[in-house]
Amino acid sequence: MRPLGTDKQLAERRKRGLALLRQGKTPREVAAALGVTERSVRRWRQDSQHPKHKKPARPPGRPSRLSPKQLKRLEQELQRGAFAHGYGEDYWTLDRVAHLIWELFGERYHPSGVWHLLHRLGWSSQKPQRLSLQRVDEDIVQWRRNVWPRIKKAS
């Protein structure tokens, strides 16, 4: 289990532990002073004597198939709306966005991959609100003002 603290805080604790070891303290004393296990202190000492390969600079996972320039264009096209791309209703689905990516850039995306891509761009999923065709907004306002408070008091 990962100990509490940020990466920077944990690195600082390891540095303090290694400094105490260099001063001649035993792993047991260092562990007691820092509130860690003796095994951790021994592992820190071993890692400092035989460093492993350096961590890669890029984040883990497969790189995006779309360049930053393409992502910017995709976002501009999404902001134009679904009507502008020939859809009957003005909302985007994952399938529609995947189709748009295919048309613009020739890259195939699975809907779950589109969801991750949109999430990374700061877009969230929305559901279109279905409204009745017979809806009369003035009657709803009137009902909320007059009828609903009476019903609420009665219960």
N, CA, C and O atoms as a GROMACS GRO file, in nm:
protein
  620
    1MET      N    1   0.084  -0.118   0.000
    1MET     CA    2   0.000   0.000   0.000
    1MET      C    3   0.089   0.125   0.000
    1MET      O    4   0.191   0.129   0.069
    2ARG      N    5   0.050   0.223  -0.076
    2ARG     CA    6   0.129   0.346  -0.085
    2ARG      C    7   0.117   0.426   0.044
    2ARG      O    8   0.006   0.444   0.095
    3PRO      N    9   0.231   0.475   0.098
    3PRO     CA   10   0.225   0.558   0.218
    3PRO      C   11   0.162   0.694   0.189
    3PRO      O   12   0.156   0.737   0.074
    4LEU      N   13   0.116   0.759   0.294
    4LEU     CA   14   0.055   0.891   0.280
    4LEU      C   15   0.160   0.994   0.244
    4LEU      O   16   0.274   0.988   0.290
    5GLY      N   17   0.121   1.090   0.162
    5GLY     CA   18   0.209   1.199   0.125
    5GLY      C   19   0.225   1.209  -0.025
    5GLY      O   20   0.199   1.113  -0.098
    6THR      N   21   0.267   1.325  -0.070
    6THR     CA   22   0.291   1.346  -0.212
    6THR      C   23   0.424   1.283  -0.251
    6THR      O   24   0.502   1.243  -0.164
    7ASP      N   25   0.450   1.273  -0.380
    7ASP     CA   26   0.577   1.218  -0.427
    7ASP      C   27   0.694   1.298  -0.370
    7ASP      O   28   0.796   1.242  -0.331
    8LYS      N   29   0.677   1.428  -0.367
    8LYS     CA   30   0.783   1.516  -0.316
    8LYS      C   31   0.809   1.490  -0.168
    8LYS      O   32   0.924   1.484  -0.125
    9GLN      N   33   0.701   1.475  -0.089
    9GLN     CA   34   0.716   1.449   0.054
    9GLN      C   35   0.783   1.314   0.079
    9GLN      O   36   0.867   1.302   0.168
   10LEU      N   37   0.743   1.213   0.001
   10LEU     CA   38   0.803   1.081   0.018
   10LEU      C   39   0.950   1.081  -0.020
   10LEU      O   40   1.032   1.016   0.045
   11ALA      N   41   0.986   1.154  -0.127
   11ALA     CA   42   1.126   1.163  -0.168
   11ALA      C   43   1.208   1.233  -0.060
   11ALA      O   44   1.322   1.195  -0.033
   12GLU      N   45   1.150   1.335   0.001
   12GLU     CA   46   1.220   1.407   0.109
   12GLU      C   47   1.244   1.315   0.228
   12GLU      O   48   1.349   1.320   0.291
   13ARG      N   49   1.145   1.232   0.260
   13ARG     CA   50   1.160   1.137   0.371
   13ARG      C   51   1.269   1.035   0.339
   13ARG      O   52   1.348   1.000   0.427
   14ARG      N   53   1.275   0.988   0.214
   14ARG     CA   54   1.381   0.895   0.176
   14ARG      C   55   1.518   0.960   0.188
   14ARG      O   56   1.613   0.898   0.235
   15LYS      N   57   1.528   1.088   0.147
   15LYS     CA   58   1.655   1.160   0.158
   15LYS      C   59   1.700   1.172   0.303
   15LYS      O   60   1.817   1.151   0.334
   16ARG      N   61   1.604   1.205   0.391
   16ARG     CA   62   1.638   1.214   0.534
   16ARG      C   63   1.685   1.080   0.587
   16ARG      O   64   1.779   1.073   0.666
   17GLY      N   65   1.618   0.974   0.544
   17GLY     CA   66   1.656   0.841   0.590
   17GLY      C   67   1.796   0.803   0.543
   17GLY      O   68   1.874   0.747   0.620
   18LEU      N   69   1.828   0.834   0.418
   18LEU     CA   70   1.961   0.802   0.366
   18LEU      C   71   2.068   0.886   0.436
   18LEU      O   72   2.179   0.838   0.461
   19ALA      N   73   2.034   1.010   0.467
   19ALA     CA   74   2.130   1.095   0.540
   19ALA      C   75   2.157   1.037   0.679
   19ALA      O   76   2.272   1.036   0.724
   20LEU      N   77   2.053   0.990   0.746
   20LEU     CA   78   2.072   0.928   0.878
   20LEU      C   79   2.156   0.800   0.867
   20LEU      O   80   2.238   0.773   0.954
   21LEU      N   81   2.136   0.723   0.762
   21LEU     CA   82   2.217   0.602   0.742
   21LEU      C   83   2.365   0.639   0.721
   21LEU      O   84   2.454   0.571   0.773
   22ARG      N   85   2.390   0.747   0.645
   22ARG     CA   86   2.529   0.790   0.623
   22ARG      C   87   2.594   0.839   0.752
   22ARG      O   88   2.716   0.833   0.767
   23GLN      N   89   2.513   0.887   0.845
   23GLN     CA   90   2.566   0.933   0.973
   23GLN      C   91   2.600   0.816   1.066
   23GLN      O   92   2.654   0.837   1.175
   24GLY      N   93   2.567   0.694   1.023
   24GLY     CA   94   2.603   0.577   1.101
   24GLY      C   95   2.489   0.516   1.180
   24GLY      O   96   2.510   0.423   1.258
   25LYS      N   97   2.368   0.565   1.161
   25LYS     CA   98   2.253   0.508   1.231
   25LYS      C   99   2.218   0.373   1.168
   25LYS      O  100   2.246   0.349   1.051
   26THR      N  101   2.159   0.286   1.247
   26THR     CA  102   2.116   0.155   1.196
   26THR      C  103   1.982   0.170   1.127
   26THR      O  104   1.908   0.266   1.153
   27PRO      N  105   1.948   0.074   1.038
   27PRO     CA  106   1.816   0.081   0.974
   27PRO      C  107   1.702   0.082   1.076
   27PRO      O  108   1.599   0.146   1.052
   28ARG      N  109   1.718   0.013   1.187
   28ARG     CA  110   1.613   0.010   1.290
   28ARG      C  111   1.594   0.150   1.351
   28ARG      O  112   1.481   0.193   1.373
   29GLU      N  113   1.705   0.219   1.378
   29GLU     CA  114   1.696   0.354   1.437
   29GLU      C  115   1.633   0.452   1.337
   29GLU      O  116   1.550   0.536   1.374
   30VAL      N  117   1.674   0.441   1.212
   30VAL     CA  118   1.619   0.530   1.108
   30VAL      C  119   1.469   0.505   1.092
   30VAL      O  120   1.390   0.600   1.082
   31ALA      N  121   1.430   0.378   1.090
   31ALA     CA  122   1.289   0.344   1.075
   31ALA      C  123   1.207   0.401   1.190
   31ALA      O  124   1.098   0.454   1.168
   32ALA      N  125   1.258   0.390   1.312
   32ALA     CA  126   1.186   0.443   1.428
   32ALA      C  127   1.177   0.595   1.421
   32ALA      O  128   1.074   0.653   1.457
   33ALA      N  129   1.283   0.661   1.376
   33ALA     CA  130   1.285   0.807   1.370
   33ALA      C  131   1.187   0.860   1.265
   33ALA      O  132   1.126   0.965   1.284
   34LEU      N  133   1.173   0.788   1.153
   34LEU     CA  134   1.089   0.837   1.044
   34LEU      C  135   0.950   0.777   1.043
   34LEU      O  136   0.865   0.822   0.966
   35GLY      N  137   0.924   0.678   1.126
   35GLY     CA  138   0.792   0.616   1.130
   35GLY      C  139   0.764   0.525   1.012
   35GLY      O  140   0.651   0.518   0.964
   36VAL      N  141   0.868   0.455   0.964
   36VAL     CA  142   0.853   0.361   0.853
   36VAL      C  143   0.902   0.225   0.898
   36VAL      O  144   0.950   0.209   1.010
   37THR      N  145   0.890   0.126   0.810
   37THR     CA  146   0.938  -0.007   0.846
   37THR      C  147   1.088  -0.016   0.819
   37THR      O  148   1.144   0.057   0.738
   38GLU      N  149   1.149  -0.109   0.889
   38GLU     CA  150   1.292  -0.131   0.872
   38GLU      C  151   1.322  -0.180   0.730
   38GLU      O  152   1.426  -0.147   0.672
   39ARG      N  153   1.231  -0.258   0.674
   39ARG     CA  154   1.247  -0.309   0.538
   39ARG      C  155   1.251  -0.194   0.437
   39ARG      O  156   1.327  -0.198   0.340
   40SER      N  157   1.170  -0.092   0.459
   40SER     CA  158   1.171   0.024   0.368
   40SER      C  159   1.306   0.092   0.370
   40SER      O  160   1.359   0.130   0.266
   41VAL      N  161   1.362   0.108   0.489
   41VAL     CA  162   1.492   0.175   0.502
   41VAL      C  163   1.599   0.095   0.429
   41VAL      O  164   1.684   0.151   0.360
   42ARG      N  165   1.596  -0.037   0.445
   42ARG     CA  166   1.693  -0.122   0.375
   42ARG      C  167   1.675  -0.112   0.224
   42ARG      O  168   1.773  -0.110   0.150
   43ARG      N  169   1.550  -0.105   0.177
   43ARG     CA  170   1.523  -0.093   0.033
   43ARG      C  171   1.575   0.042  -0.020
   43ARG      O  172   1.630   0.048  -0.130
   44TRP      N  173   1.557   0.149   0.059
   44TRP     CA  174   1.608   0.280   0.017
   44TRP      C  175   1.760   0.274   0.001
   44TRP      O  176   1.815   0.327  -0.096
   45ARG      N  177   1.827   0.209   0.098
   45ARG     CA  178   1.973   0.201   0.093
   45ARG      C  179   2.016   0.121  -0.030
   45ARG      O  180   2.110   0.160  -0.100
   46GLN      N  181   1.949   0.010  -0.056
   46GLN     CA  182   1.984  -0.073  -0.172
   46GLN      C  183   1.959   0.003  -0.303
   46GLN      O  184   2.042  -0.003  -0.394
   47ASP      N  185   1.848   0.075  -0.312
   47ASP     CA  186   1.818   0.151  -0.434
   47ASP      C  187   1.919   0.263  -0.456
   47ASP      O  188   1.950   0.297  -0.570
   48SER      N  189   1.970   0.321  -0.347
   48SER     CA  190   2.067   0.430  -0.363
   48SER      C  191   2.203   0.374  -0.406
   48SER      O  192   2.277   0.442  -0.477
   49GLN      N  193   2.236   0.253  -0.363
   49GLN     CA  194   2.365   0.193  -0.401
   49GLN      C  195   2.360   0.135  -0.542
   49GLN      O  196   2.461   0.138  -0.613
   50HIS      N  197   2.245   0.081  -0.583
   50HIS     CA  198   2.229   0.021  -0.715
   50HIS      C  199   2.105   0.080  -0.781
   50HIS      O  200   1.999   0.017  -0.784
   51PRO      N  201   2.117   0.202  -0.834
   51PRO     CA  202   1.997   0.266  -0.890
   51PRO      C  203   1.945   0.190  -1.012
   51PRO      O  204   2.021   0.139  -1.094
   52LYS      N  205   1.812   0.184  -1.020
   52LYS     CA  206   1.747   0.121  -1.134
   52LYS      C  207   1.741   0.223  -1.247
   52LYS      O  208   1.786   0.336  -1.232
   53HIS      N  209   1.684   0.181  -1.360
   53HIS     CA  210   1.672   0.274  -1.473
   53HIS      C  211   1.580   0.390  -1.435
   53HIS      O  212   1.492   0.377  -1.350
   54LYS      N  213   1.603   0.502  -1.499
   54LYS     CA  214   1.525   0.621  -1.471
   54LYS      C  215   1.384   0.608  -1.528
   54LYS      O  216   1.364   0.545  -1.632
   55LYS      N  217   1.287   0.665  -1.460
   55LYS     CA  218   1.150   0.660  -1.508
   55LYS      C  219   1.136   0.745  -1.634
   55LYS      O  220   1.202   0.848  -1.648
   56PRO      N  221   1.051   0.701  -1.727
   56PRO     CA  222   1.033   0.780  -1.850
   56PRO      C  223   0.964   0.913  -1.821
   56PRO      O  224   0.886   0.925  -1.726
   57ALA      N  225   0.995   1.013  -1.903
   57ALA     CA  226   0.940   1.147  -1.882
   57ALA      C  227   0.792   1.154  -1.920
   57ALA      O  228   0.717   1.233  -1.862
   58ARG      N  229   0.750   1.073  -2.016
   58ARG     CA  230   0.611   1.080  -2.061
   58ARG      C  231   0.522   0.997  -1.969
   58ARG      O  232   0.569   0.903  -1.904
   59PRO      N  233   0.396   1.030  -1.963
   59PRO     CA  234   0.304   0.953  -1.878
   59PRO      C  235   0.282   0.814  -1.935
   59PRO      O  236   0.302   0.791  -2.054
   60PRO      N  237   0.240   0.720  -1.850
   60PRO     CA  238   0.218   0.585  -1.900
   60PRO      C  239   0.098   0.577  -1.991
   60PRO      O  240   0.012   0.666  -1.992
   61GLY      N  241   0.092   0.472  -2.068
   61GLY     CA  242  -0.021   0.452  -2.158
   61GLY      C  243   0.015   0.483  -2.302
   61GLY      O  244   0.120   0.542  -2.331
   62ARG      N  245  -0.072   0.442  -2.389
   62ARG     CA  246  -0.049   0.463  -2.532
   62ARG      C  247  -0.064   0.611  -2.566
   62ARG      O  248  -0.157   0.676  -2.518
   63PRO      N  249   0.026   0.666  -2.647
   63PRO     CA  250   0.012   0.806  -2.688
   63PRO      C  251  -0.114   0.826  -2.773
   63PRO      O  252  -0.161   0.733  -2.839
   64SER      N  253  -0.167   0.945  -2.770
   64SER     CA  254  -0.287   0.977  -2.846
   64SER      C  255  -0.259   0.964  -2.995
   64SER      O  256  -0.150   0.998  -3.042
   65ARG      N  257  -0.358   0.914  -3.068
   65ARG     CA  258  -0.342   0.901  -3.213
   65ARG      C  259  -0.367   1.033  -3.283
   65ARG      O  260  -0.338   1.048  -3.402
   66LEU      N  261  -0.422   1.130  -3.211
   66LEU     CA  262  -0.447   1.262  -3.268
   66LEU      C  263  -0.345   1.360  -3.211
   66LEU      O  264  -0.318   1.361  -3.091
   67SER      N  265  -0.289   1.442  -3.298
   67SER     CA  266  -0.192   1.542  -3.254
   67SER      C  267  -0.266   1.655  -3.181
   67SER      O  268  -0.388   1.667  -3.193
   68PRO      N  269  -0.194   1.737  -3.105
   68PRO     CA  270  -0.259   1.851  -3.039
   68PRO      C  271  -0.333   1.942  -3.137
   68PRO      O  272  -0.439   1.996  -3.104
   69LYS      N  273  -0.277   1.959  -3.256
   69LYS     CA  274  -0.342   2.042  -3.359
   69LYS      C  275  -0.475   1.979  -3.401
   69LYS      O  276  -0.575   2.049  -3.418
   70GLN      N  277  -0.475   1.846  -3.419
   70GLN     CA  278  -0.597   1.776  -3.457
   70GLN      C  279  -0.701   1.781  -3.346
   70GLN      O  280  -0.821   1.794  -3.372
   71LEU      N  281  -0.657   1.770  -3.221
   71LEU     CA  282  -0.750   1.779  -3.108
   71LEU      C  283  -0.817   1.916  -3.104
   71LEU      O  284  -0.937   1.927  -3.076
   72LYS      N  285  -0.738   2.019  -3.132
   72LYS     CA  286  -0.795   2.154  -3.133
   72LYS      C  287  -0.900   2.167  -3.244
   72LYS      O  288  -1.005   2.227  -3.224
   73ARG      N  289  -0.870   2.111  -3.361
   73ARG     CA  290  -0.966   2.117  -3.472
   73ARG      C  291  -1.091   2.038  -3.437
   73ARG      O  292  -1.202   2.082  -3.466
   74LEU      N  293  -1.073   1.921  -3.375
   74LEU     CA  294  -1.188   1.840  -3.335
   74LEU      C  295  -1.278   1.919  -3.240
   74LEU      O  296  -1.401   1.919  -3.255
   75GLU      N  297  -1.218   1.986  -3.144
   75GLU     CA  298  -1.298   2.065  -3.049
   75GLU      C  299  -1.372   2.177  -3.120
   75GLU      O  300  -1.488   2.206  -3.086
   76GLN      N  301  -1.309   2.242  -3.217
   76GLN     CA  302  -1.376   2.347  -3.293
   76GLN      C  303  -1.496   2.291  -3.369
   76GLN      O  304  -1.602   2.353  -3.374
   77GLU      N  305  -1.477   2.174  -3.429
   77GLU     CA  306  -1.587   2.112  -3.504
   77GLU      C  307  -1.701   2.071  -3.411
   77GLU      O  308  -1.818   2.084  -3.446
   78LEU      N  309  -1.667   2.021  -3.292
   78LEU     CA  310  -1.771   1.984  -3.196
   78LEU      C  311  -1.850   2.107  -3.151
   78LEU      O  312  -1.971   2.099  -3.131
   79GLN      N  313  -1.781   2.219  -3.136
   79GLN     CA  314  -1.849   2.341  -3.093
   79GLN      C  315  -1.942   2.395  -3.202
   79GLN      O  316  -2.038   2.466  -3.171
   80ARG      N  317  -1.915   2.362  -3.327
   80ARG     CA  318  -2.006   2.404  -3.435
   80ARG      C  319  -2.142   2.337  -3.420
   80ARG      O  320  -2.243   2.390  -3.466
   81GLY      N  321  -2.145   2.221  -3.355
   81GLY     CA  322  -2.271   2.153  -3.331
   81GLY      C  323  -2.295   2.039  -3.426
   81GLY      O  324  -2.233   2.030  -3.532
   82ALA      N  325  -2.387   1.952  -3.387
   82ALA     CA  326  -2.418   1.834  -3.467
   82ALA      C  327  -2.499   1.872  -3.592
   82ALA      O  328  -2.487   1.806  -3.695
   83PHE      N  329  -2.582   1.978  -3.583
   83PHE     CA  330  -2.657   2.023  -3.701
   83PHE      C  331  -2.563   2.054  -3.816
   83PHE      O  332  -2.591   2.020  -3.931
   84ALA      N  333  -2.452   2.119  -3.785
   84ALA     CA  334  -2.357   2.160  -3.889
   84ALA      C  335  -2.294   2.040  -3.959
   84ALA      O  336  -2.238   2.053  -4.068
   85HIS      N  337  -2.303   1.923  -3.897
   85HIS     CA  338  -2.245   1.803  -3.956
   85HIS      C  339  -2.351   1.708  -4.010
   85HIS      O  340  -2.324   1.591  -4.036
   86GLY      N  341  -2.473   1.759  -4.026
   86GLY     CA  342  -2.577   1.683  -4.094
   86GLY      C  343  -2.666   1.598  -4.005
   86GLY      O  344  -2.742   1.517  -4.058
   87TYR      N  345  -2.660   1.613  -3.874
   87TYR     CA  346  -2.746   1.534  -3.785
   87TYR      C  347  -2.877   1.608  -3.761
   87TYR      O  348  -2.881   1.731  -3.762
   88GLY      N  349  -2.984   1.532  -3.738
   88GLY     CA  350  -3.118   1.589  -3.721
   88GLY      C  351  -3.137   1.658  -3.587
   88GLY      O  352  -3.213   1.755  -3.578
   89GLU      N  353  -3.070   1.611  -3.483
   89GLU     CA  354  -3.079   1.674  -3.351
   89GLU      C  355  -2.942   1.730  -3.316
   89GLU      O  356  -2.839   1.676  -3.357
   90ASP      N  357  -2.941   1.839  -3.240
   90ASP     CA  358  -2.815   1.906  -3.210
   90ASP      C  359  -2.755   1.855  -3.079
   90ASP      O  360  -2.746   1.929  -2.981
   91TYR      N  361  -2.714   1.730  -3.078
   91TYR     CA  362  -2.639   1.676  -2.965
   91TYR      C  363  -2.540   1.574  -3.017
   91TYR      O  364  -2.560   1.515  -3.123
   92TRP      N  365  -2.432   1.554  -2.941
   92TRP     CA  366  -2.327   1.461  -2.980
   92TRP      C  367  -2.339   1.332  -2.901
   92TRP      O  368  -2.359   1.336  -2.780
   93THR      N  369  -2.326   1.219  -2.969
   93THR     CA  370  -2.313   1.090  -2.902
   93THR      C  371  -2.170   1.043  -2.927
   93THR      O  372  -2.100   1.097  -3.012
   94LEU      N  373  -2.128   0.943  -2.852
   94LEU     CA  374  -1.993   0.891  -2.870
   94LEU      C  375  -1.975   0.836  -3.011
   94LEU      O  376  -1.869   0.852  -3.072
   95ASP      N  377  -2.079   0.770  -3.062
   95ASP     CA  378  -2.071   0.717  -3.198
   95ASP      C  379  -2.059   0.829  -3.301
   95ASP      O  380  -1.983   0.817  -3.398
   96ARG      N  381  -2.134   0.937  -3.280
   96ARG     CA  382  -2.127   1.048  -3.374
   96ARG      C  383  -1.988   1.112  -3.372
   96ARG      O  384  -1.933   1.146  -3.477
   97VAL      N  385  -1.932   1.128  -3.253
   97VAL     CA  386  -1.799   1.188  -3.243
   97VAL      C  387  -1.695   1.096  -3.307
   97VAL      O  388  -1.604   1.143  -3.375
   98ALA      N  389  -1.709   0.964  -3.285
   98ALA     CA  390  -1.617   0.868  -3.348
   98ALA      C  391  -1.627   0.879  -3.501
   98ALA      O  392  -1.525   0.873  -3.570
   99HIS      N  393  -1.749   0.894  -3.552
   99HIS     CA  394  -1.767   0.909  -3.696
   99HIS      C  395  -1.704   1.039  -3.746
   99HIS      O  396  -1.644   1.042  -3.853
  100LEU      N  397  -1.718   1.146  -3.669
  100LEU     CA  398  -1.657   1.274  -3.705
  100LEU      C  399  -1.504   1.262  -3.710
  100LEU      O  400  -1.441   1.314  -3.802
  101ILE      N  401  -1.446   1.194  -3.611
  101ILE     CA  402  -1.301   1.174  -3.609
  101ILE      C  403  -1.257   1.097  -3.733
  101ILE      O  404  -1.155   1.128  -3.794
  102TRP      N  405  -1.336   0.996  -3.770
  102TRP     CA  406  -1.303   0.918  -3.890
  102TRP      C  407  -1.308   1.005  -4.015
  102TRP      O  408  -1.220   0.998  -4.101
  103GLU      N  409  -1.412   1.088  -4.025
  103GLU     CA  410  -1.425   1.174  -4.143
  103GLU      C  411  -1.315   1.279  -4.151
  103GLU      O  412  -1.264   1.308  -4.260
  104LEU      N  413  -1.278   1.336  -4.037
  104LEU     CA  414  -1.180   1.445  -4.037
  104LEU      C  415  -1.037   1.395  -4.049
  104LEU      O  416  -0.957   1.451  -4.124
  105PHE      N  417  -1.004   1.289  -3.975
  105PHE     CA  418  -0.864   1.249  -3.962
  105PHE      C  419  -0.833   1.107  -4.008
  105PHE      O  420  -0.717   1.068  -4.013
  106GLY      N  421  -0.936   1.029  -4.043
  106GLY     CA  422  -0.912   0.893  -4.088
  106GLY      C  423  -0.867   0.799  -3.978
  106GLY      O  424  -0.803   0.698  -4.006
  107GLU      N  425  -0.899   0.831  -3.853
  107GLU     CA  426  -0.863   0.747  -3.738
  107GLU      C  427  -0.989   0.685  -3.680
  107GLU      O  428  -1.088   0.754  -3.657
  108ARG      N  429  -0.985   0.554  -3.656
  108ARG     CA  430  -1.100   0.485  -3.597
  108ARG      C  431  -1.085   0.484  -3.446
  108ARG      O  432  -0.980   0.450  -3.392
  109TYR      N  433  -1.192   0.523  -3.380
  109TYR     CA  434  -1.197   0.522  -3.234
  109TYR      C  435  -1.319   0.442  -3.189
  109TYR      O  436  -1.427   0.454  -3.247
  110HIS      N  437  -1.300   0.362  -3.086
  110HIS     CA  438  -1.411   0.293  -3.022
  110HIS      C  439  -1.482   0.396  -2.934
  110HIS      O  440  -1.417   0.489  -2.885
  111PRO      N  441  -1.614   0.382  -2.913
  111PRO     CA  442  -1.683   0.481  -2.829
  111PRO      C  443  -1.620   0.503  -2.691
  111PRO      O  444  -1.619   0.615  -2.641
  112SER      N  445  -1.566   0.398  -2.629
  112SER     CA  446  -1.502   0.418  -2.498
  112SER      C  447  -1.376   0.503  -2.513
  112SER      O  448  -1.344   0.582  -2.424
  113GLY      N  449  -1.304   0.487  -2.625
  113GLY     CA  450  -1.187   0.570  -2.649
  113GLY      C  451  -1.227   0.714  -2.674
  113GLY      O  452  -1.155   0.806  -2.634
  114VAL      N  453  -1.340   0.734  -2.741
  114VAL     CA  454  -1.391   0.870  -2.764
  114VAL      C  455  -1.424   0.934  -2.630
  114VAL      O  456  -1.397   1.052  -2.608
  115TRP      N  457  -1.485   0.855  -2.541
  115TRP     CA  458  -1.520   0.910  -2.409
  115TRP      C  459  -1.395   0.959  -2.337
  115TRP      O  460  -1.396   1.068  -2.280
  116HIS      N  461  -1.287   0.880  -2.338
  116HIS     CA  462  -1.163   0.922  -2.272
  116HIS      C  463  -1.105   1.047  -2.339
  116HIS      O  464  -1.055   1.137  -2.272
  117LEU      N  465  -1.113   1.051  -2.470
  117LEU     CA  466  -1.062   1.166  -2.544
  117LEU      C  467  -1.139   1.293  -2.508
  117LEU      O  468  -1.079   1.397  -2.482
  118LEU      N  469  -1.273   1.283  -2.506
  118LEU     CA  470  -1.355   1.400  -2.472
  118LEU      C  471  -1.333   1.442  -2.328
  118LEU      O  472  -1.330   1.561  -2.297
  119HIS      N  473  -1.316   1.345  -2.240
  119HIS     CA  474  -1.291   1.376  -2.098
  119HIS      C  475  -1.160   1.453  -2.085
  119HIS      O  476  -1.151   1.548  -2.008
  120ARG      N  477  -1.058   1.411  -2.161
  120ARG     CA  478  -0.929   1.480  -2.157
  120ARG      C  479  -0.940   1.622  -2.210
  120ARG      O  480  -0.866   1.711  -2.168
  121LEU      N  481  -1.033   1.644  -2.304
  121LEU     CA  482  -1.054   1.778  -2.359
  121LEU      C  483  -1.140   1.865  -2.268
  121LEU      O  484  -1.156   1.985  -2.293
  122GLY      N  485  -1.195   1.806  -2.162
  122GLY     CA  486  -1.276   1.883  -2.068
  122GLY      C  487  -1.425   1.880  -2.100
  122GLY      O  488  -1.501   1.957  -2.042
  123TRP      N  489  -1.468   1.793  -2.189
  123TRP     CA  490  -1.609   1.780  -2.223
  123TRP      C  491  -1.671   1.677  -2.130
  123TRP      O  492  -1.605   1.583  -2.088
  124SER      N  493  -1.799   1.695  -2.098
  124SER     CA  494  -1.869   1.597  -2.014
  124SER      C  495  -1.989   1.544  -2.091
  124SER      O  496  -2.036   1.606  -2.186
  125SER      N  497  -2.037   1.429  -2.046
  125SER     CA  498  -2.152   1.370  -2.115
  125SER      C  499  -2.280   1.438  -2.068
  125SER      O  500  -2.297   1.465  -1.950
  126GLN      N  501  -2.365   1.465  -2.160
  126GLN     CA  502  -2.493   1.530  -2.132
  126GLN      C  503  -2.603   1.448  -2.195
  126GLN      O  504  -2.582   1.382  -2.297
  127LYS      N  505  -2.720   1.452  -2.136
  127LYS     CA  506  -2.833   1.382  -2.193
  127LYS      C  507  -2.934   1.487  -2.239
  127LYS      O  508  -2.967   1.577  -2.162
  128PRO      N  509  -2.983   1.477  -2.362
  128PRO     CA  510  -3.081   1.577  -2.404
  128PRO      C  511  -3.209   1.564  -2.322
  128PRO      O  512  -3.256   1.454  -2.295
  129GLN      N  513  -3.263   1.678  -2.282
  129GLN     CA  514  -3.386   1.679  -2.202
  129GLN      C  515  -3.505   1.666  -2.296
  129GLN      O  516  -3.521   1.743  -2.391
  130ARG      N  517  -3.587   1.567  -2.268
  130ARG     CA  518  -3.705   1.546  -2.352
  130ARG      C  519  -3.822   1.626  -2.294
  130ARG      O  520  -3.856   1.612  -2.176
  131LEU      N  521  -3.882   1.708  -2.376
  131LEU     CA  522  -3.996   1.789  -2.334
  131LEU      C  523  -4.118   1.750  -2.416
  131LEU      O  524  -4.108   1.716  -2.534
  132SER      N  525  -4.232   1.755  -2.351
  132SER     CA  526  -4.356   1.720  -2.417
  132SER      C  527  -4.392   1.825  -2.522
  132SER      O  528  -4.364   1.944  -2.504
  133LEU      N  529  -4.453   1.782  -2.633
  133LEU     CA  530  -4.495   1.876  -2.736
  133LEU      C  531  -4.613   1.961  -2.688
  133LEU      O  532  -4.631   2.074  -2.734
  134GLN      N  533  -4.693   1.906  -2.594
  134GLN     CA  534  -4.809   1.978  -2.543
  134GLN      C  535  -4.773   2.070  -2.426
  134GLN      O  536  -4.863   2.128  -2.365
  135ARG      N  537  -4.648   2.082  -2.393
  135ARG     CA  538  -4.603   2.159  -2.277
  135ARG      C  539  -4.639   2.306  -2.293
  135ARG      O  540  -4.619   2.366  -2.399
  136VAL      N  541  -4.693   2.365  -2.185
  136VAL     CA  542  -4.724   2.508  -2.182
  136VAL      C  543  -4.650   2.565  -2.060
  136VAL      O  544  -4.690   2.542  -1.946
  137ASP      N  545  -4.545   2.639  -2.085
  137ASP     CA  546  -4.458   2.687  -1.978
  137ASP      C  547  -4.531   2.779  -1.879
  137ASP      O  548  -4.503   2.775  -1.760
  138GLU      N  549  -4.625   2.861  -1.928
  138GLU     CA  550  -4.698   2.952  -1.839
  138GLU      C  551  -4.781   2.873  -1.737
  138GLU      O  552  -4.787   2.910  -1.620
  139ASP      N  553  -4.844   2.764  -1.782
  139ASP     CA  554  -4.923   2.681  -1.691
  139ASP      C  555  -4.835   2.615  -1.586
  139ASP      O  556  -4.876   2.600  -1.471
  140ILE      N  557  -4.714   2.577  -1.624
  140ILE     CA  558  -4.621   2.514  -1.528
  140ILE      C  559  -4.580   2.614  -1.422
  140ILE      O  560  -4.578   2.580  -1.304
  141VAL      N  561  -4.548   2.736  -1.463
  141VAL     CA  562  -4.511   2.840  -1.367
  141VAL      C  563  -4.627   2.866  -1.270
  141VAL      O  564  -4.607   2.878  -1.150
  142GLN      N  565  -4.747   2.876  -1.324
  142GLN     CA  566  -4.867   2.898  -1.242
  142GLN      C  567  -4.886   2.784  -1.141
  142GLN      O  568  -4.915   2.809  -1.024
  143TRP      N  569  -4.872   2.661  -1.187
  143TRP     CA  570  -4.889   2.544  -1.100
  143TRP      C  571  -4.786   2.545  -0.989
  143TRP      O  572  -4.819   2.518  -0.873
  144ARG      N  573  -4.661   2.577  -1.022
  144ARG     CA  574  -4.556   2.579  -0.919
  144ARG      C  575  -4.580   2.689  -0.816
  144ARG      O  576  -4.548   2.674  -0.698
  145ARG      N  577  -4.637   2.799  -0.862
  145ARG     CA  578  -4.661   2.912  -0.773
  145ARG      C  579  -4.781   2.888  -0.681
  145ARG      O  580  -4.777   2.923  -0.563
  146ASN      N  581  -4.888   2.829  -0.735
  146ASN     CA  582  -5.013   2.820  -0.659
  146ASN      C  583  -5.043   2.681  -0.603
  146ASN      O  584  -5.074   2.667  -0.485
  147VAL      N  585  -5.034   2.579  -0.686
  147VAL     CA  586  -5.078   2.446  -0.646
  147VAL      C  587  -4.971   2.374  -0.562
  147VAL      O  588  -5.003   2.316  -0.458
  148TRP      N  589  -4.848   2.377  -0.605
  148TRP     CA  590  -4.742   2.302  -0.538
  148TRP      C  591  -4.726   2.341  -0.391
  148TRP      O  592  -4.713   2.251  -0.308
  149PRO      N  593  -4.726   2.470  -0.354
  149PRO     CA  594  -4.713   2.502  -0.212
  149PRO      C  595  -4.827   2.443  -0.127
  149PRO      O  596  -4.803   2.402  -0.013
  150ARG      N  597  -4.950   2.439  -0.180
  150ARG     CA  598  -5.061   2.379  -0.106
  150ARG      C  599  -5.041   2.229  -0.087
  150ARG      O  600  -5.065   2.176   0.021
  151ILE      N  601  -4.996   2.162  -0.191
  151ILE     CA  602  -4.971   2.018  -0.182
  151ILE      C  603  -4.860   1.991  -0.081
  151ILE      O  604  -4.867   1.897  -0.002
  152LYS      N  605  -4.757   2.074  -0.085
  152LYS     CA  606  -4.642   2.056   0.003
  152LYS      C  607  -4.682   2.076   0.150
  152LYS      O  608  -4.637   2.001   0.236
  153LYS      N  609  -4.766   2.176   0.177
  153LYS     CA  610  -4.813   2.199   0.314
  153LYS      C  611  -4.897   2.085   0.364
  153LYS      O  612  -4.889   2.049   0.482
  154ALA      N  613  -4.978   2.026   0.278
  154ALA     CA  614  -5.070   1.920   0.318
  154ALA      C  615  -4.996   1.795   0.360
  154ALA      O  616  -5.045   1.720   0.444
  155SER      N  617  -4.880   1.769   0.304
  155SER     CA  618  -4.808   1.644   0.337
  155SER      C  619  -4.716   1.658   0.454
  155SER      O  620  -4.650   1.561   0.492
   0.00000   0.00000   0.00000
